[in-house]
Amino acid sequence: MEPLPLDLAWPEILKCLKSHSNLVLVAEPGAGKTTRFPPQLLKSGLIPDGQNILMLEPRRLAARAAASRIAEEQGWKVGEQVGYQVRFENRTGPATRLKILTEGLLTRLLQTDPELTKTGAILLDEFHERSQHTDLAVGILSELQQLSRPDLRLIVMSATLDAEKISKYLGDCPIVRVPGRTYPVTVHNGTKPLSLESGPPLFDRVSSMILDVIEGRSAREGDVLVFLPGTREIRGVRERVQDRAARVGFETVELHGSLSLEDQDRAIKKSHSNGALHSKIVLATNIAETSLTIDGIGTVIDSGLARVSRFDAAGFSRLQLSRISLASATQRSGRAGRQGPGISHRLWSKFDESSMSDFEQPEILRTDLTEPLMTLLAQGVRDPESFSWFEKPPTVSLRAALTTLDELGFRNPATGELTTDGREALKLPLPVRPARLVLEAARVGQVRLGSLIAALLTEKDIVLRSSSGADRSGLESDVLVRFHKLNDPGARDVDRIAKQVCLRAAEQIERIASGLRLKPTSSANWAKGLSEDEIVLKLVLLGYPDRISRRRRQGESQARMIGGKGVRLSQFSSVERSEFFISLDSMEPPPHAPGIKNEVLISLASHIERPWVEQFFSQHLKPTSEIVFDENSRSVLEQSALCLRDLPMTEPRVKRASVDDAHAVLVEACLENWTLWFSSREDIRALEDRVQFLRKAALGAGDGKAEAAVASDAGVVGEEPEMSLDENFRREFLEEACFGSTKLDEVLGKDLLEIANRHLPPDLSGLLRKEAPEKIEVPSGSQMKINYPEERLPYIEVRIQEIFGWTESPKLAKGKVPLQLHLLGPNYRPVQITSDLA
């Protein structure tokens, strides 16, 4: 077995572990942290007999690859001394002491063994990725150490992470840094800036770089690994390059999480055909970024993009196109230097790197927290705010997640504990909403059906989207469209691999759900006599009650969802006519899409009917009355309706609001539309212009001729805060202007300038009259209006004969700012502009 840098560092590591239970291991690529450290720890004698080591990996492929490599190097067998457990596959046995798991499986283990009595050490590999599972694990394990398992060892490992921060969190534990064993990688940056946009332009740009590399126009070493944000981009690039690549001896393969484990294995191993090695191009997502070595790779082409799970404005977690961090860029380039000198082509300019973040934002700060909170509640943590988070999520996110759990019936808000249904839901490998769906299906004897629908809603979409849009079969449910395709062997536009994964997931869910212990409910017979399709539609409602949406107007795609958020059905949804529907999933809007800036675009929806809501949620339906400003009538109305939370379920009864009820709403509407309704009026605009003139004069920021004219004389005008009609002024003014009115037109018909003058600060009112008057008397006795333009001197328009007697131009602002005269002839035609009559 070839020695690696970690072997040389082992004495230092062992010394640290003998003095401290925890360790932060910063090991560069090629050091051997994943394959050498775990067996060394197992052989060290630090892990008591009868206890095992768990190593958590972020991905299935990494877990399987690590177990296989360790077994090969140690002369062990997978499933005996070392094993792995991932979704759908468990290769461990009674004698397995080194178990490699995907991160989410620790949650399942904690349910059966909350104190991990059979575990002596837990290794968190690739900690820098900061998945939700990893952050939750380090918090739970740290508390477990402090409360009941001080002997439990916790080792955090990564090539790139903020080591000091996690060390401090783990009791100032030792940090050991191990150099890597990698070869030099030459990095080439592009000349064009990184564009946060997918589609054909990205496909073409990446494809052009690939062809330059394999056809000899750009530098290359060995096989080529290409990082792309998702499967759509992978397929778009593959279509463009695979034929030309084949002509120069390159096989094009894909590597992403949607593939079977067997297909993933083929992608990471050297290509053979008729006994001969072939060059290859691997088109990969960030699954290839860490934890594994792909044989033969010497060149990396990096798009600089990834799809990252984030919360959108309506609370949907979806994959959003994002720029990668500098840490990710380093990891990706490093893949080229694992087996020899390498080349990395970055499709962004060097200048772009100045705006890249150092590390990825932790997932726990940007995604739905319902699942981690379910785990904490199961561990007895009633108040998530007080939990020992490594990095605490936003309070608003924690509270929103608790509210969701309350509404789904998984948490008792009075005690803060999980309900019986909540504990049963935790046994399912599902997010909370599909878990509720399966529980309701099990109650009515429809476990198989519920499992299929839950799998369809949580696995990769089985329907291949086309530019032509949605299925128009009239089903009014994207769930039913997929359910029918799942059961139809000849269905078109189906992703066969995704379909296989979905069916396999449904089998796993059904197997677990069949053993759930559920209390009967009074509505347990609601499915009797219904068609399969109607049962599906009602199950979706029961699983996603907080996603009920109502179309704003018949024939339009816009709708309002519970919580008040605006949503819009995308062209890919088959829901065309339903007034009520469940919004199930969202998608990124097309670049520069008009009209959806403040709405969430819904890609997956399902029809429901109002009587169903009344059937299942009658206790939550309440008559409500709302005072609103109606833009069509420009008046304040009172709307009464039967509502589910804040969503009207019946057509509102409308009447004019009382004067008292209307006042506050009318004031707020006027504040929101101040510029449109008030600043556009000549009288209010003139007042604002005079105040602005005084403010600029006081700051020395007026016209060049007036520069600093007033700033030196503090007695002329007051301090800057008095020089604006701020929101306090506007609110006080509108409180009086709106008094006794329910309509905007009534307000606009009042003498608003007189009201405004009453609410000016006393000092400002005096200054305006004296130093920036509305009018000025000319020698003829006429009162001439003074105009105060923003970028020029104030001026009046006056006939020459009316100023006979003036020997010099008037001055404003304590005589420091000249009044410009726009002189007119007797026929009122312009003659001259001057500010100097001398």
Secondary structure, DSSP 4 states (H G I P E B T S, - for coil): ----HHHHHHHHHHHHHHH-SEEEEEE-TTS-TTTTHHHHHHHTT-SPTT-EEEEEESSHHHHHHHHHHHHHHHT--BTTTEEEEETTEEE--TT--EEEEETTHHHHHHHH-TT-TTEEEEEETTGGG--HHHHHHHHHHHHHHHHT-TT-EEEEEESSS-HHHHHHHTTS--EEEE------EEEEE-SSPPP---SHHHHHHHHHHHHHHHTTSS---BEEEEE-SSHHHHHHHHHHHHHHHHHTTEEEEEE-TTS-HHHHHHHHSPEEETTEEEEEEEEE-GGGSSS---TTEEEEEE-SEEEEEEE-TTS-EEEEEEEPPHHHHHHHHHGGGSSS-EEEEESS-GGGGGGS-SSPPPGGGTS--HHHHHHHHHTT-S-GGGS--SSPPPHHHHHHHHHHHHHTTSEETTTTEE-HHHHHHHTSSS-HHHHHHHHHHHHTT-HHHHHHHHHHHHS--SBPPBTTBS--SS--BHHHHHHHHHT-TT-SSB-HHHHHHHHHHHHHHHHHHTT------TTTTTTTT--HHHHHHHHHHHH-GGGEEEESSTT-SEEEETTS-EEEE-TT----S-SEEEEEEEEPPPTT-TT-TTSEEEEEEEEE-HHHHHHHHGGGEEEEEEEEEETTTTEEEEEEEEEETTEE-SPPEEEEPPHHHHHHHHHHHHHHTHIIIIITSHHHHHHHHHHHHHHHHHHT-S-GGGTTTTTT-TTTS--GGGSS--HHHHHHHHHHHTTT-SBHHHHHTS-HHHHHHHTS-HHHHHHHHHHS-SEEE-TTS-EEEPB--SSS--EEEEEGGGGTT--S--EETTTTEEPEEEEE-TTS-EEEEES---
